[in-house]
Amino acid sequence: KLVLQKQDSLTSVHLQCQRLQEVDLSECESLKNTICDVFSDGGGCPMLKSLTLDSCE
């Protein structure tokens, strides 16, 4: 599980985590749409089951 809540200046994430299953990026207000590339099919986290993006603009 990876939790990076309230990281106001976080704009992107690049991960290669073969066994990561949960990510919480709640209130990371500066994230860009490219975050979808990291967690989509063919991205760096093939085992991901839960991605939380509450209050991300």
TAKAKA-V847760 format. One record per backbone hydrogen bond with DSSP energy under -1.0 kcal/mol. CO is the residue of the C=O (numbers start at 1). NH is the residue of the N-H. E is the energy in kcal/mol with one decimal. If there is no record, write none. Layout:
co->CO nh->NH e->E
co->CO nh->NH e->E
This chain:
co->2 nh->24 e->-2.5
co->6 nh->8 e->-1.3
co->7 nh->10 e->-1.7
co->11 nh->32 e->-1.9
co->21 nh->49 e->-2.7
co->21 nh->50 e->-2.1
co->22 nh->2 e->-2.4
co->23 nh->52 e->-2.8
co->24 nh->4 e->-2.8
co->25 nh->28 e->-1.4
co->26 nh->6 e->-2.4
co->27 nh->29 e->-1.2
co->28 nh->31 e->-1.5
co->32 nh->35 e->-1.9
co->33 nh->36 e->-1.9
co->34 nh->37 e->-1.1
co->35 nh->39 e->-1.1
co->40 nh->43 e->-2.4
co->44 nh->17 e->-1.8
co->45 nh->48 e->-1.5
co->50 nh->23 e->-2.4
co->52 nh->25 e->-3.2
co->53 nh->56 e->-1.2
co->54 nh->27 e->-3.2
